[in-house]
Amino acid sequence: MRPRSVGVPGAQSHARNHPGGEVRVDTSVLLKSTSAPCPDCAAEVRLAGRPLIGEVVGCGACGAQLEVTHLTPPRLEPLAPIDEGFADTV
């Protein structure tokens, strides 16, 4: 697949190094998505782009809030509830 030209923020500083001032980006890498099973209902949760550890995503099937805990393979864990009383003890 041939990379297609797209506007890339901040790419102007590098444009002088490319013929015609054009920056080539392989969009097939940018548009890939992966998925991981929801630990609550086992539905596949799509993760767009490159997920980050600690990123919070929602399950479209059951509505659970999930945290990305591993990248290869992607793994999701239920988001731990925030203990609001903890802030009062600090």
C-alpha positions in Angstrom: 0.0 0.0 0.0 1.4 3.4 -1.0 1.4 6.0 1.8 -0.8 8.9 1.0 -0.1 12.5 1.8 -1.9 14.0 4.8 -1.6 17.2 6.8 0.5 16.5 9.8 0.6 19.1 12.5 4.1 20.3 13.1 5.4 18.8 9.8 6.1 22.2 8.3 9.6 22.3 9.8 10.5 19.1 8.0 8.8 20.0 4.7 12.0 21.6 3.3 13.6 18.1 3.4 11.0 16.5 1.1 10.4 17.1 -2.6 7.6 19.6 -3.1 7.5 20.3 0.7 5.2 17.3 1.0 5.3 14.9 4.0 4.3 11.3 3.4 2.6 9.4 6.2 1.5 5.8 6.0 -2.1 6.2 7.1 -2.7 2.5 7.3 -0.7 2.5 10.6 -2.7 5.5 11.9 -6.1 4.0 11.1 -5.5 0.5 12.6 -7.5 -0.4 15.6 -7.3 -3.3 17.9 -9.7 -4.8 20.4 -9.8 -6.5 23.8 -12.6 -8.4 25.6 -14.6 -6.6 28.2 -13.9 -8.4 31.6 -17.5 -7.8 32.6 -19.5 -9.1 29.6 -16.9 -10.5 27.2 -17.9 -8.2 24.4 -15.1 -7.0 22.1 -14.1 -3.4 23.0 -12.4 -1.6 20.1 -9.4 0.5 20.9 -8.7 3.1 18.2 -5.1 4.0 17.3 -2.4 3.2 19.7 -3.9 2.6 23.2 -1.9 3.8 26.2 -1.6 2.1 29.6 -4.0 3.8 31.9 -6.3 5.0 29.1 -10.0 4.7 30.1 -12.5 3.3 27.6 -16.1 2.3 27.8 -17.7 -0.9 26.8 -20.4 -0.3 24.3 -22.3 -3.5 25.3 -22.5 -3.2 29.1 -21.4 0.4 29.7 -18.5 -0.6 32.0 -15.6 1.9 32.4 -12.4 0.0 31.7 -8.7 0.8 32.0 -6.0 -0.4 29.5 -3.6 -2.4 31.7 -1.5 -4.2 29.1 -0.6 -3.4 25.5 0.6 -6.7 23.9 -1.9 -8.3 23.9 -4.3 -5.5 24.9 -6.0 -6.2 28.2 -8.7 -4.3 30.0 -9.6 -4.2 33.7 -12.6 -2.6 35.4 -11.8 0.9 36.4 -11.2 1.1 40.1 -13.7 3.3 42.0 -12.3 6.5 43.3 -12.3 6.7 47.1 -13.5 10.3 47.6 -12.8 10.1 51.3 -9.1 9.6 50.6 -8.7 13.3 49.7 -9.9 14.3 53.1 -7.1 12.4 54.8 -4.2 13.9 52.9 
